[in-house]
């Protein structure tokens, strides 16, 4: 099982729970028009995790690869049918992550009306920086979030633009499945997603959190 680090301590997430369409501008750039009444949830396997790498290799044969920068967090205790207050209190560490997507595979699956698990769950599809615990003044809905590709800003927004807050997402998911200590959440990406090619350098930043920097290889 693959691990992430929270305050330099290794944590092994049993599952990665991801939110789709959680920024209105991104929803629209992907062809949507209005938010769903409840969070759109999908999952990535533990085997998708990359943590602390300077280079990330994703085979060119997989197809078109898109970057999606996201605010991420780790859960500290088991939750089931949690209130939003309980959900928020259960978050033990925050970090920067990249949700990589094989866009052509996803688009074809959507067009066919089928699931798109492969487009989100392949090896190295979830790249993370270091996670840290934060003080009481840390507001997850007031953070600047940015991704630069080869020094050019491609995504720039504020987490206050999220449709569903982290606490709302956790509470919603816990209505249907048990959330275990160490499980990891990715809260969705703002607009500006785009293709990543061999040799590209990614620099992802969120206010108050350790930055995430690495190069992409497409062998």
C-alpha positions as CSV (number, residue, x, y, z in Angstrom):
1,X,0.0,0.0,0.0
2,X,1.2,3.5,-0.9
3,X,1.5,6.3,1.7
4,X,1.4,10.0,2.1
5,X,3.0,12.1,4.8
6,X,1.2,14.2,7.4
7,X,3.6,16.3,9.4
8,X,6.3,13.9,8.1
9,X,4.5,10.8,9.4
10,X,3.5,8.2,6.9
11,X,-0.2,7.6,6.5
12,X,-1.7,4.9,4.3
13,X,-5.1,5.9,2.8
14,X,-7.5,3.0,2.4
15,X,-9.4,5.0,-0.2
16,X,-9.3,8.3,-2.0
17,X,-12.7,10.0,-2.3
18,X,-12.9,12.7,-5.0
19,X,-15.4,15.5,-5.7
20,X,-16.2,16.3,-9.3
21,X,-17.7,19.5,-10.6
22,X,-17.2,21.4,-7.4
23,X,-16.3,24.7,-9.0
24,X,-18.9,26.3,-11.2
25,X,-16.4,27.7,-13.8
26,X,-14.9,24.2,-14.2
27,X,-18.3,22.7,-14.4
28,X,-19.0,25.0,-17.3
29,X,-15.7,24.5,-19.1
30,X,-16.5,20.8,-19.1
31,X,-19.9,21.4,-20.7
32,X,-22.1,21.5,-17.7
33,X,-24.6,24.3,-16.9
34,X,-25.8,24.1,-13.3
35,X,-24.5,22.4,-10.1
36,X,-25.9,19.1,-8.9
37,X,-28.0,19.2,-5.7
38,X,-25.5,16.9,-4.0
39,X,-21.8,16.3,-4.4
40,X,-20.6,14.2,-7.4
41,X,-18.3,11.6,-5.9
42,X,-15.8,9.2,-7.5
43,X,-12.9,7.2,-6.1
44,X,-9.3,6.5,-6.9
45,X,-7.4,3.4,-5.6
46,X,-4.5,3.5,-3.2
47,X,-2.3,2.3,-6.1
48,X,-2.8,5.7,-7.9
49,X,-0.9,7.5,-5.1
50,X,2.5,9.3,-5.8
51,X,3.9,11.3,-2.9
52,X,7.0,13.4,-2.7
53,X,8.4,12.5,-6.2
54,X,10.5,14.9,-8.3
55,X,9.4,13.1,-11.5
56,X,6.1,11.3,-12.3
57,X,6.0,8.9,-15.3
58,X,2.7,8.2,-17.1
59,X,2.9,6.2,-20.3
60,X,2.2,8.2,-23.5
61,X,0.2,5.2,-24.7
62,X,-2.4,6.0,-22.1
63,X,-3.5,9.0,-24.2
64,X,-4.3,12.7,-23.5
65,X,-3.3,13.6,-19.9
66,X,-4.9,16.6,-18.1
67,X,-3.8,18.3,-14.9
68,X,-6.3,19.3,-12.1
69,X,-5.0,21.0,-9.0
70,X,-7.0,20.3,-5.8
71,X,-7.1,21.1,-2.1
72,X,-6.9,17.7,-0.3
73,X,-7.3,16.5,3.3
74,X,-6.9,13.4,5.5
75,X,-9.5,12.0,7.9
76,X,-8.4,11.3,11.5
77,X,-11.2,8.9,12.7
78,X,-13.9,6.5,11.6
79,X,-17.1,8.2,10.5
80,X,-20.6,7.0,9.7
81,X,-23.6,9.3,9.2
82,X,-21.5,12.2,10.5
83,X,-22.9,15.7,10.9
84,X,-21.1,18.6,9.2
85,X,-19.6,19.6,12.5
86,X,-18.3,16.1,13.2
87,X,-17.0,15.9,9.6
88,X,-15.1,19.2,9.9
89,X,-13.7,18.2,13.3
90,X,-12.4,14.9,11.8
91,X,-10.0,16.5,9.3
92,X,-6.4,16.1,10.5
93,X,-4.2,17.4,7.7
94,X,-4.3,19.5,4.6
95,X,-2.2,19.3,1.4
96,X,-1.9,20.0,-2.3
97,X,-2.8,17.3,-4.8
98,X,-3.1,16.8,-8.6
99,X,-5.9,14.7,-9.9
100,X,-4.6,13.5,-13.2
101,X,-7.2,12.6,-15.8
102,X,-7.0,10.6,-19.1
103,X,-9.3,13.0,-20.8
104,X,-9.9,11.1,-24.1
105,X,-10.7,7.9,-22.2
106,X,-13.1,9.8,-19.9
107,X,-14.8,11.6,-22.7
108,X,-15.4,8.4,-24.7
109,X,-16.7,6.7,-21.6
110,X,-19.1,9.5,-20.9
111,X,-20.3,9.6,-24.5
112,X,-21.0,5.9,-24.3
113,X,-22.9,6.3,-21.0
114,X,-20.4,4.0,-19.2
115,X,-18.2,4.4,-16.1
116,X,-14.9,6.2,-16.4
117,X,-12.9,4.6,-13.6
118,X,-9.8,3.9,-15.7
119,X,-9.5,7.6,-16.7
120,X,-9.1,8.6,-13.0
121,X,-7.7,5.5,-11.3
122,X,-4.6,4.6,-13.3
123,X,-1.2,4.4,-11.7
124,X,0.2,7.8,-10.7
125,X,-3.2,9.4,-11.2
126,X,-3.1,11.1,-7.7
127,X,0.1,13.1,-6.9
128,X,0.4,14.7,-3.5
129,X,2.7,17.0,-1.7
130,X,3.3,17.0,2.1
131,X,0.2,17.3,4.3
132,X,0.3,19.4,7.4
133,X,-1.9,20.1,10.4
134,X,-3.1,23.7,10.7
135,X,-4.1,26.1,13.3
136,X,-7.6,27.3,14.2
137,X,-7.2,30.3,11.9
138,X,-6.9,28.1,8.8
139,X,-10.0,28.6,6.6
140,X,-10.3,26.0,3.9
141,X,-12.8,28.2,2.0
142,X,-10.5,31.2,1.8
143,X,-7.3,29.9,0.1
144,X,-5.8,30.9,-3.2
145,X,-5.2,27.8,-5.4
146,X,-2.9,27.9,-8.4
147,X,-1.2,25.7,-10.9
148,X,1.6,26.7,-13.3
149,X,2.8,24.7,-16.2
150,X,6.4,25.5,-17.3
151,X,6.1,28.8,-15.4
152,X,2.8,29.8,-17.0
153,X,-0.2,30.1,-14.8
154,X,-2.9,27.7,-16.1
155,X,-5.3,27.5,-13.1
156,X,-5.9,30.3,-10.6
157,X,-8.9,30.6,-8.2
158,X,-10.0,30.7,-4.6
159,X,-11.4,27.7,-2.6
160,X,-14.2,30.0,-1.5
161,X,-15.6,29.3,-5.0
162,X,-16.3,25.6,-4.1
163,X,-19.9,24.6,-4.4
164,X,-19.7,22.1,-1.5
165,X,-17.4,22.7,1.5
166,X,-15.1,19.9,2.8
167,X,-17.4,19.4,5.8
168,X,-20.4,19.1,3.5
169,X,-18.6,16.5,1.3
170,X,-17.5,14.3,4.2
171,X,-20.9,14.4,5.9
172,X,-22.6,13.5,2.6
173,X,-20.2,10.6,1.8
174,X,-20.6,9.2,5.4
175,X,-24.3,8.8,4.9
176,X,-23.6,6.0,2.4
177,X,-20.2,4.5,3.3
178,X,-18.0,4.3,6.4
179,X,-15.0,6.7,6.2
180,X,-12.0,5.3,7.9
181,X,-9.1,7.0,9.6
182,X,-6.5,7.8,7.0
183,X,-8.9,8.1,4.1
184,X,-8.1,10.9,1.8
185,X,-10.3,13.5,0.1
186,X,-9.7,15.6,-3.0
187,X,-12.1,18.5,-3.2
188,X,-12.3,19.3,-6.9
189,X,-10.5,21.5,-9.3
190,X,-11.1,25.1,-10.6
191,X,-11.2,26.0,-14.3
192,X,-8.2,26.0,-16.5
193,X,-7.5,22.2,-16.8
194,X,-5.4,21.3,-19.7
195,X,-3.0,18.8,-21.3
196,X,0.4,17.8,-19.8
197,X,3.2,16.6,-22.1
198,X,6.5,14.9,-21.7
199,X,9.0,17.1,-19.9
200,X,6.5,19.6,-18.6
201,X,7.1,21.0,-15.1
202,X,4.2,21.4,-12.7
203,X,4.1,23.9,-9.8
204,X,1.0,23.7,-7.7
205,X,0.3,26.0,-4.7
206,X,-2.4,26.6,-2.2
207,X,-2.2,29.4,0.5
208,X,-0.5,28.2,3.7
209,X,0.4,24.7,2.5
210,X,3.6,23.1,1.2
211,X,3.9,23.6,-2.5
212,X,3.9,20.6,-4.9
213,X,6.5,20.7,-7.7
214,X,7.5,17.9,-10.1
215,X,8.2,17.1,-13.8
216,X,6.1,14.8,-16.0
217,X,7.5,12.1,-18.1
218,X,5.5,10.4,-20.9
219,X,7.6,7.4,-21.9
